[in-house]
Amino acid sequence: MKCPYCENPDTRVIDSRPTEEGFAIRRRRECDGCAKRFTTYEKVEEIPLMVVKKDGSREAFDRNKILNGIIKACEKRPVPAAVIDKIVSEIERGLNNMMEKEMASALIGQFVMEHLKEIDEVAYVRFASVYRQFTDVNTFISEIESLLKSSGRGRSESGS
């Protein structure tokens, strides 16, 4: 690795340690020419993921889109920011582990809904209403009834 100060090609590693997330290695280096120190990071090269939208168009995967969607769904709900960030990281890691170059946006949305369903049912319904483009109140009602059935709570138990 070339020294960023004098461009000497001879540098040596004096300290290595993993980053907080554990997905990169931080290395402190020292130049053999000018003796200045600098830091480099080494991480696994990821395959860029393309998202195939409903209309067939493609765009680069952007974790911030998932993050923003989950934040909106969890607005005014008791879901800590750390939990939201963990969900986004799990989804991103899961997508990368699939080793696909292209992924349907519908599948990504499904992953988001599965995670939200586990942490907050209101956030789940909010996200589903936008994602599935609910058009009327009946669609909301059927989704909530489905949610109640899957969680083991029926209408008789909920007081309706």
Steps between C-alpha positions, in 0.01 A plus 500: 500500500643839400557763765245782455764756604811411299363227268767256613380147410662348811273517805447257782206409720560586865152419637190314375159470660142438388260795478206522740264336252752224431469525122830679438852505636665825605874507442747757629794527265834672508696618198857366478599817311360796697398314823152655496205288611163457334193279526352270236189283503464161339156357428341236285412618154126469458315425179289806417135405534248630249135532600242412235195720552138407420516685167812305398742787552820439692687707754789444738408366843480779757474400866381851582175435313428204727608700805274795413202273431539324834548831684174632350316181591633515858431870548355566849537132586715357782765362265858606588725632224749220577232240419419673171867512404539133592205407275650691208838334554342153520306558179807633320715210623229251399482648150879489463508140622259403223784579256259631237589795279136603461218490753130577454382795709198286597730252675679776688165643610395156619816473715425840654142398580613174662734688732244769583235239574729359771577830671189721465165411343397863447825575315442184296150612392629850420778363281271243337243770418755695297688200362189312389321822401188451708217674316220498758406430861396143419857418396623629837238295683587178316873553568434561870273194519774294336750638752269415790450144372874444458573631849233276656260780587159495339219757492330345806815547706560857388158618619334538158 
